[in-house]
Every structure is written in C-alpha cells, then in structure tokens.
Amino acid sequence: MLSLCFLLLWSVPANALDIKSLRFGSHPDKVRLVIDMDKIEDFRVFTLSDPHRLVIDLPKFSWNAGAAHPPPEAHISDIRQGQLMPGISRIVFDLTAPSSVQSAFLIPAGKDQSNTRLVIDYKKVTHKAFLEQKGTIHGTLKVDNSSNASRSVPVTQSYATTKNGTPLPPPNALRPTQNNENTVVRKPIIIIDPGHGGIDPGAVGSNNIYEKNVVLSIARELKKQLMATGQYRVFMTRETDTFVKLRDRVKFARDHNGDLFVSLHADSIKKKDVRGSSVYTISKKSSDAQTAALAKKENQADLIAGIDLSIEDEQVAFILGDFLINETMNQSKFLANTLVETMQTRGIRTLQTPHRYAGFAVLKAPEIPSVLVETGFMSNSSEARLLTQREHQRKIATAIHSGINAYFERVALNEQN
Ligand SMILES: [Zn+2]
C-alpha cells in the first residue's frame, strides 16, 4: 500500500535493456562476472580508486536481476545500479581491494543460450599494478561526460549596500525585467533540487523506501504549488529518476539565474527513534558533529554514482572572506530560519536544533541563497512511512512554499524601510 506511488516511478519503458541476472565465478587467476541480458550492442567497463570501484555503463536498462550475492573472492562490498543520465544506466561495484579488468566481451545469444552475456574478467592487483592500468576503458559505449546543465550564463551580480542587520533582497529577485506586455515584472526564480536520483538511491528506509523517490515526489508537489501562485518561475534540477552530479546541480541553479535554491533530502541515522525535519546552510565550520557527518554523507553522492572525482573540475570557488558569499550566507540563514518557522507553525515536527550548518557541496552557488531541507528520517519507521504518504508530502511542500512566500515578503518589506 505505502509503496504504491513508487511503483509508478519505477516503471521502465519497454525499449530498455533487460538485465536478467548477475553471476560470479571464482578462478585461481581471476573473478568472472557474467551479466545475462536480452540484447546489447555496446558497453563500457572501467575501474576507479579512492575508493576502489568497478563501473559498468550500459544503454538504459531495467533491472530484473534481484539482489546479487557475490562470493567473498569477488571482493565486492556493495552493488548499486540505476540511471546515470538519459539513455545510460550504470552498475557500480564497491571493491575492497584495487582491481584490474583483464577483459570484457559480449557473447551473443545462441541456440543453447537465449540471453546475451556480458563477461567481465577482473582480478585483485597491487596498488602499483592498478595505477599502471588506470584510465583503461573496455568497450566503446559513448557516454557524454559533459555537464548536464546545457545553458551557461556568466554570473555577474552586484549588491546593494547592506542595512544593519536587515536581509538584502536576493541578488536576482526584484530586479525588474520587461516582459512581452511591456509591463515591468520579474518573477523570482526558485530552483528545487530533489537530492540523489538514478543510480544513487540516497537513504534507504524500511520496506525499501528510497530517499530519491520521496524527495522527487515532494519536489513535484512544491513546484506545482509555487507555479499555481503565478508569482514564481520554478525549475527542478531533475524531473525524473536520474542521477545529477552535485556540481551540475549548482551549475543548473546558476545557469537558470536562480534566486533561491532549495535542496530536498530525507536523512538516515543509526538512532532509529530520532525523527523530525531540519534545515541546513553552508559554512566552513560545522555546527555539530552530527551535521558534519550528514554533510560528508550528502557530499558522497558523486562517489556513489561511480564518478571519478580525480578528474572532476574544482567545485565552485568558495571563499568565506568574499563579500558576495558572506551576503549570500546571510540570506541563506535568513531563508533557513524562515523555513523552520513556517514548518513549525504548519505542524511539521522539527529537530530540537532545527537550523544547522556545514560544508554541503550542493549549497555552493556563491550568489544564490541556498538551503538543504532534510524532510525527516528514513531510519525512523513511522516517519519513513509518513514521508511516502501524499498527504504528508503535500504538508511539507505547503510549509516550504509558505516559507518561501514569507521570505520574499520580508525581503520586500526590508527594502521599503
Ligand atoms: Zn540526501
């Protein structure tokens, strides 16, 4: 009953590749991994370090292999799969040791075998041997590694003078532009960022409830509500169950001239009794150990998706001494406090200290006030159940929506004074 709404999200188009099973064979000189599927023409296999991973890229697939159980000799500690980008799906194996792929090849379906098989032979190697083969890609599948955000708009912003203690208007908001009717309006642009997606499920709650699906549902509801007011323009960093790199989420927000950035998540911790929502802003120093751990976990999304962090561009420059960034941080804190207030008045349970801060990579747009909302705990079974319910998702979206309204009202009021 409770996961009914997710079944829809998990449905896969008929033309997707069908992954039927995963098999492992242990040999003295190698581990043989065989993937059975219905049809395939191309693939891409490679290994990564820090941490060690084996990555397989395939055309978009539907996973029907269930949970795989690799033998200890395969030195695999975890397996994830899901969409990496439109048209491309990925399987990531977390390895407990440096490994090298010896060969990867396809065996087409034949008389005695109805499946096409992708065979990957790999073995544990020394660190030195790993470095020697690093960067080798087996297979010829073309994967466009460039940014998911298509438009690039240079960011040139200037700020009005700060009035003592009063929040400035967000950099882009309230800056008039002309529309077609020649009336001067500029609707604030809200960027909603549903966390995780595709191959990165985020936190996994009981009954296999995925954070990526919960936050996408809340994001869609929030977008719907904000659009219905006619007061905002709204963009989502992802509209579907697909993976988006952290820096591409930030880039998307900047390219779309966002006035506010709201990243949506649902946390998971060991203490199963902890529940309640919380709002986070960026800071070099963490407010507490728990938040530092949370930021570390949320910042690992790219790693979980099998992205080679060593070849990623530097994150957006983040210099705390910068005036622009200090002002954006003030705005972000103001937004966070406003959101906490509206969440509480609208009956959303919050943590005892509901506004916290740490170095979240996704909040690094230097000119856009940004917050990360943890909508609740997937590790708490009753809260996880609530988070899947439409009514509760709507309640959270309504609270965030009225928080955004309140934020802009207060900013406008401060402008007049
Ligand atoms: Zn998350």
Residues whose N, C-alpha, C, O or C-beta is under 5 A from the ligand:
A	BS01	ZN	G195 G202 H265 A266
